[in-house]
Amino acid sequence: VQLQASGGGLVQAGGSLRLSCVVFGGTFNSLALGWFRQAPGKEREFVSTISWSAENTYYVDSVKGRFTISRDNAENTVYLQMNNLKPDDSARYYCGSLRLGTNWYLRSRSRDYYDYWGQGTQVTVSS
């Protein structure tokens, strides 16, 4: 399984970006997926996740109401729509695929249960 993220960039506070992550290999329809981010000097932190069926999503509290995760199974792609961006959102954003058989409700917010990662895409929000 390979993941390729794109869509990052430089944006002013209050602006929007849409990240995309295309998944190659594996059976996309059976994969739960997540977005994490890592700022310099910090650990990679959970942002959002979506179940394989797209019926369930989680968000870290700091992005609730501003970010929306979605998936298009026909395009093997997961998206992260980011609105009202803040300088604290600046980081490199990574998409990952949750290990098959992992309990999504219990484990999807932990990076330890993701087997494959994309290369990341940089998001920089200026004040």
C-alpha positions in Angstrom: 0.0 0.0 0.0 1.3 3.4 -0.9 -0.2 6.8 -0.1 0.5 10.1 -1.8 -0.7 13.3 -0.2 -1.0 16.7 -1.8 -2.8 20.0 -1.5 -0.7 21.8 1.1 0.6 25.3 0.8 0.9 28.7 2.3 -2.3 30.4 3.3 -3.3 33.4 5.5 -5.2 32.9 8.7 -8.8 32.4 8.0 -8.1 30.8 4.6 -8.9 27.3 3.4 -7.0 24.3 1.9 -8.1 20.9 0.7 -5.7 18.1 1.2 -5.9 14.9 -0.9 -4.4 11.5 -0.3 -4.5 8.9 -3.0 -4.0 5.3 -2.0 -2.3 2.8 -4.3 -2.6 -0.9 -3.7 -4.6 -2.7 -1.1 -8.4 -2.7 -1.1 -9.3 0.9 -0.6 -12.9 0.2 0.4 -11.7 -1.9 3.4 -9.2 0.6 4.7 -9.9 3.1 7.5 -7.8 6.2 7.0 -6.5 9.1 9.0 -4.8 12.4 8.9 -2.1 13.3 11.4 0.2 16.4 11.5 3.7 17.1 12.8 5.1 20.5 13.6 8.9 21.0 14.0 10.1 19.7 17.4 6.7 18.0 18.2 5.4 14.5 17.9 3.0 13.5 15.2 -0.5 14.1 16.4 -3.9 12.9 15.4 -6.1 15.2 13.4 -9.0 13.2 11.9 -10.0 9.7 10.9 -12.7 8.1 8.8 -13.9 4.5 8.9 -13.9 2.3 5.8 -17.6 2.8 5.3 -17.3 6.6 5.8 -20.2 6.4 8.3 -18.0 7.4 11.2 -15.4 10.1 11.7 -13.4 11.5 14.6 -11.7 14.9 14.9 -9.3 16.3 17.4 -11.1 19.0 19.4 -8.9 21.8 18.1 -10.2 21.3 14.5 -13.8 20.4 15.1 -16.2 22.6 13.2 -13.3 23.7 10.8 -12.0 20.5 9.2 -14.0 17.9 7.4 -12.7 14.5 6.4 -14.3 12.5 3.5 -13.4 9.8 1.1 -14.2 8.9 -2.5 -14.0 5.1 -2.9 -14.2 5.4 -6.7 -11.1 7.5 -6.7 -9.2 5.7 -3.9 -8.8 9.1 -2.3 -9.3 10.6 1.2 -9.7 14.3 1.6 -9.3 16.8 4.4 -11.1 20.1 3.9 -9.6 22.7 6.2 -11.4 26.0 6.7 -10.7 29.0 8.9 -7.1 28.0 9.2 -5.1 29.2 12.1 -1.3 29.6 12.6 -1.4 26.7 15.1 -2.5 24.5 12.2 0.9 24.9 10.5 2.5 21.5 10.2 3.4 18.7 7.8 0.2 16.7 7.3 0.4 12.9 6.8 -2.3 10.5 5.7 -2.1 6.9 6.9 -4.0 3.7 6.6 -5.1 1.9 9.7 -3.9 -1.7 10.2 -6.5 -4.2 9.0 -8.5 -5.8 11.8 -7.8 -2.9 14.2 -10.8 -1.7 16.2 -11.5 1.6 14.6 -13.4 3.0 17.6 -10.6 2.2 20.0 -7.4 2.6 18.0 -7.9 4.9 15.1 -6.7 8.0 16.9 -3.3 6.4 17.7 -0.5 6.6 15.1 0.8 3.3 16.5 -1.9 1.4 14.6 -1.2 2.8 11.2 0.8 0.6 9.0 1.4 2.9 5.9 2.0 6.6 5.6 2.3 9.1 2.8 5.2 11.4 2.4 3.3 14.3 3.9 2.3 17.7 2.6 3.3 21.0 4.2 0.7 23.5 5.5 1.8 26.9 6.6 -0.7 29.4 7.9 0.5 33.0 8.3 -1.0 35.4 10.8 
